[in-house]
Amino acid sequence: MVTWQSEADVVVVGAGATGVPAAIAAREAGLSVILVEAQPHMGGHAITSGGNVPLGGGTSAQKKYGIEDSPDLVFQDLTDWSVVQPNGFPDYRYNDREIVRAFADNNVATYDWLLAHGVTFADKAPDERGGISVGNSVPREMHAVPLDWPLAHTGAPVDPAQRATYSIGAGLMHPLNEAARRAGVNILLEHKMTALHRETPTSGRVTGIEVDHHGTRLSIGARKAVILGTGGSAGNVNFRRMFDPRLTEEYCGLAGMPWSDQDASGEIAAMAIGAALWGLYNQTGEFGYVLTKAGRIGCRYGYQHLDWRPGSKVFDKAVASGLPISDWQNAIMVNMLGQRFYDETGRAFTSNNYNSIKPYLPGSYLNAKNITYNPNNFLNAALAGIGDGHNGGGPIWAIFDAEAVARQKWVAEPPFVDIDNGFFFSADTLAALADKIRMQYQRVPMPPANLEATVARYNSFVDLGDDQDFGKPAPLHKIAKPPFYAAWATPVLHDTRAGLRINAKCEVIDMSGAVIPGLYCGGETAGGFSQHGLARCVCQGLIAARNAAAATG
Ligand SMILES: Cc1cc2nc3c(=O)[nH]c(=O)nc-3n(C[C@H](O)[C@H](O)[C@H](O)COP(=O)(O)OP(=O)(O)OC[C@H]3O[C@@H](n4cnc5c(N)ncnc54)[C@H](O)[C@@H]3O)c2cc1C
């Protein structure tokens, strides 16, 4: 018998895009709600996000701008087997029809709910900006705007001229966090769920959770339900390697960190009481932002669209903003051994969006047939490793010189680069630079002669106007003027697209296909639905809460 230190009808785990809406909706259904959050702040990855919210199905915004959409069209789009990326990978083929149907049927209600709970969207026609696996037929992206709320990555509001136009997750989550407080949700920050309680270890109803609060263990009872919105698993090395053994420790700069982690704690706790995983292909499919090319170099957190700045409340953990690289003609990339491995201008994976396929014929073999195969992405080469029997590609370093710094108008010093933790090095010669590259993930020294030979060969390709090794289009700039630099440019993990098995009600399902009574899940911790981001999270949070409220017993 567990002694509960506190109890509520519903316990929600994780104050992000899934958990906060779930907590509000459960509270508004008349239930008492405890919301536990591991971090000292709310918002999860959602508050760090770009605020692009793909909700369609016939929203008032779509109607206002004459865009015809319907739940059936959303469903059809997001289950279309024939949509493939230029590398042949399908965005939607392995989606669970039941889960996508529930999402499609709830798009309009979710959009209306967000408006009713204080979220302001840019007053413009829905478009495709930020859309990643959101359906081909019509534009659905709405953009949450921050008004006067502070942004997570700067700690300050945007310029007043942009307050109603700048798309950002702060515009989604600050109003929702406020709505949760107003609704009377009992919010417990720095309370990390470590386990779930069930009547017996693998049978019966889920009765509550175990949390860690500054080293103290507490048991929190849930009279009706526990809703998991813990945000996925990409930050847990052992968990993510079940999907892809290459994703070893060096992929340490998850997008959205250090605001919050995705450490698989929801998945692991649920699996310990019998839950199944679902839709696992969606995590390894080579599309979207599960894995991305670094867009900011010389820092640990190199996700292209998130530059941590000194005003942010987590800047002490982020340490540096990174150097935004707009043109890979300004650097080469080398592996741990100082060797190039791909055309640096190569792309990351792509994903489906409005008008990606033209002409588009739903469910037609012609869609797959008309896509021109294009393998051009550098990610697999970056993850290939150095041939020494280890998994993972190891650190990838961008190598450049003083003239590249001038061309890019970079300031190659803190707080833009992280020297103290070994994500940025400089030296007056290439040999000295290679010799300096020592940090926790560089498990073999870089031979100075290798880096010298690599740069000399690359410089000869600039003379020739032809990259004879990797086909970089007309290499433009020699790397010749000291000082020389090595900046961390290792691929960045982003979202999770596979997780716990749920049904249309967001109930968690066990390994025998039966519902685990009293346990719900949504967002990146849930599986079965290959779509990047916020819309499925908010929508599933609401679905989970409503079904938890309606459940008897
Ligand atoms: C930089 C960035 C930009 C993005 N831009 C967009 C965009 O423009 N459009 C879009 O649609 N999507 C975007 N996304 C993706 C989107 O933000 C996520 O898909 C979404 O926030 C996931 O919601 P979630 O509820 O699953 O997790 P989160 O929003 O991450 O919330 C999970 C919360 O659970 C907490 N937690 C985790 N484990 C525990 C535990 N054991 N106990 C207690 N609390 C726990 C975490 O600290 C976190 O606060 C972006 C993501 C990032 C990182």
The ligand as an SDF file (V2000), in Angstrom:
LIG
                    3D

 53 58  0  0  0  0  0  0  0  0999 V2000
   13.9350   24.5270  -31.1970 C   0  0  0  0  0  0  0  0  0  0  0  0
   12.6360   23.8580  -31.5160 C   0  0  0  0  0  0  0  0  0  0  0  0
   11.8000   24.4120  -32.4700 C   0  0  0  0  0  0  0  0  0  0  0  0
   10.5780   23.8010  -32.7540 C   0  0  0  0  0  0  0  0  0  0  0  0
    9.7230   24.4210  -33.6100 N   0  0  0  0  0  0  0  0  0  0  0  0
    8.5120   23.8770  -33.8410 C   0  0  0  0  0  0  0  0  0  0  0  0
    7.5580   24.5470  -34.6340 C   0  0  0  0  0  0  0  0  0  0  0  0
    7.7710   25.6740  -35.0970 O   0  0  0  0  0  0  0  0  0  0  0  0
    6.3750   23.9250  -34.8880 N   0  0  0  0  0  0  0  0  0  0  0  0
    6.0810   22.7080  -34.3650 C   0  0  0  0  0  0  0  0  0  0  0  0
    5.0050   22.1870  -34.6240 O   0  0  0  0  0  0  0  0  0  0  0  0
    6.9520   22.0670  -33.5400 N   0  0  0  0  0  0  0  0  0  0  0  0
    8.1390   22.6310  -33.2600 C   0  0  0  0  0  0  0  0  0  0  0  0
    9.0120   22.0030  -32.4170 N   0  0  0  0  0  0  0  0  0  0  0  0
    8.6300   20.7300  -31.8210 C   0  0  0  0  0  0  0  0  0  0  0  0
    7.7040   20.9520  -30.6260 C   0  0  0  0  0  0  0  0  0  0  0  0
    8.2020   21.9780  -29.8180 O   0  0  0  0  0  0  0  0  0  0  0  0
    7.6080   19.6550  -29.8480 C   0  0  0  0  0  0  0  0  0  0  0  0
    7.1790   18.6410  -30.7250 O   0  0  0  0  0  0  0  0  0  0  0  0
    6.6270   19.7510  -28.7000 C   0  0  0  0  0  0  0  0  0  0  0  0
    6.9670   20.7820  -27.8080 O   0  0  0  0  0  0  0  0  0  0  0  0
    6.5760   18.4310  -27.9510 C   0  0  0  0  0  0  0  0  0  0  0  0
    5.5930   18.5340  -26.9660 O   0  0  0  0  0  0  0  0  0  0  0  0
    5.6110   17.5370  -25.7480 P   0  0  0  0  0  0  0  0  0  0  0  0
    4.5010   17.9020  -24.8560 O   0  0  0  0  0  0  0  0  0  0  0  0
    5.6660   16.1600  -26.2740 O   0  0  0  0  0  0  0  0  0  0  0  0
    7.0140   17.8260  -25.0470 O   0  0  0  0  0  0  0  0  0  0  0  0
    7.5860   19.1840  -24.4430 P   0  0  0  0  0  0  0  0  0  0  0  0
    6.9160   20.3790  -25.0010 O   0  0  0  0  0  0  0  0  0  0  0  0
    9.0530   19.1140  -24.5780 O   0  0  0  0  0  0  0  0  0  0  0  0
    7.2120   19.0840  -22.9050 O   0  0  0  0  0  0  0  0  0  0  0  0
    7.6780   18.0010  -22.1170 C   0  0  0  0  0  0  0  0  0  0  0  0
    7.8670   18.4770  -20.6830 C   0  0  0  0  0  0  0  0  0  0  0  0
    7.9630   17.3320  -19.8400 O   0  0  0  0  0  0  0  0  0  0  0  0
    8.9700   17.5620  -18.8740 C   0  0  0  0  0  0  0  0  0  0  0  0
    9.4190   16.2660  -18.3830 N   0  0  0  0  0  0  0  0  0  0  0  0
   10.1020   15.3300  -19.0600 C   0  0  0  0  0  0  0  0  0  0  0  0
   10.2860   14.2390  -18.2970 N   0  0  0  0  0  0  0  0  0  0  0  0
    9.6960   14.5040  -17.1060 C   0  0  0  0  0  0  0  0  0  0  0  0
    9.5540   13.7630  -15.9100 C   0  0  0  0  0  0  0  0  0  0  0  0
   10.0510   12.5330  -15.7830 N   0  0  0  0  0  0  0  0  0  0  0  0
    8.9010   14.3340  -14.8680 N   0  0  0  0  0  0  0  0  0  0  0  0
    8.3860   15.5880  -14.9750 C   0  0  0  0  0  0  0  0  0  0  0  0
    8.5040   16.3460  -16.1010 N   0  0  0  0  0  0  0  0  0  0  0  0
    9.1410   15.7930  -17.1540 C   0  0  0  0  0  0  0  0  0  0  0  0
   10.0190   18.3300  -19.6410 C   0  0  0  0  0  0  0  0  0  0  0  0
   10.9040   19.0080  -18.7590 O   0  0  0  0  0  0  0  0  0  0  0  0
    9.1590   19.2660  -20.4820 C   0  0  0  0  0  0  0  0  0  0  0  0
    8.8820   20.4570  -19.8020 O   0  0  0  0  0  0  0  0  0  0  0  0
   10.2260   22.6000  -32.1080 C   0  0  0  0  0  0  0  0  0  0  0  0
   11.0760   22.0350  -31.1560 C   0  0  0  0  0  0  0  0  0  0  0  0
   12.2750   22.6540  -30.8430 C   0  0  0  0  0  0  0  0  0  0  0  0
   13.1490   22.0430  -29.7950 C   0  0  0  0  0  0  0  0  0  0  0  0
  1  2  1  0
  2  3  1  0
  2 52  2  0
  3  4  2  0
  4  5  1  0
  4 50  1  0
  5  6  2  0
  6  7  1  0
  6 13  1  0
  7  8  2  0
  7  9  1  0
  9 10  1  0
 10 11  2  0
 10 12  1  0
 12 13  2  0
 13 14  1  0
 14 15  1  0
 14 50  1  0
 15 16  1  0
 16 17  1  0
 16 18  1  0
 18 19  1  0
 18 20  1  0
 20 21  1  0
 20 22  1  0
 22 23  1  0
 23 24  1  0
 24 25  2  0
 24 26  1  0
 24 27  1  0
 27 28  1  0
 28 29  2  0
 28 30  1  0
 28 31  1  0
 31 32  1  0
 32 33  1  0
 33 34  1  0
 33 48  1  0
 34 35  1  0
 35 36  1  0
 35 46  1  0
 36 37  1  0
 36 45  1  0
 37 38  2  0
 38 39  1  0
 39 40  1  0
 39 45  2  0
 40 41  1  0
 40 42  2  0
 42 43  1  0
 43 44  2  0
 44 45  1  0
 46 47  1  0
 46 48  1  0
 48 49  1  0
 50 51  2  0
 51 52  1  0
 52 53  1  0
M  END
$$$$
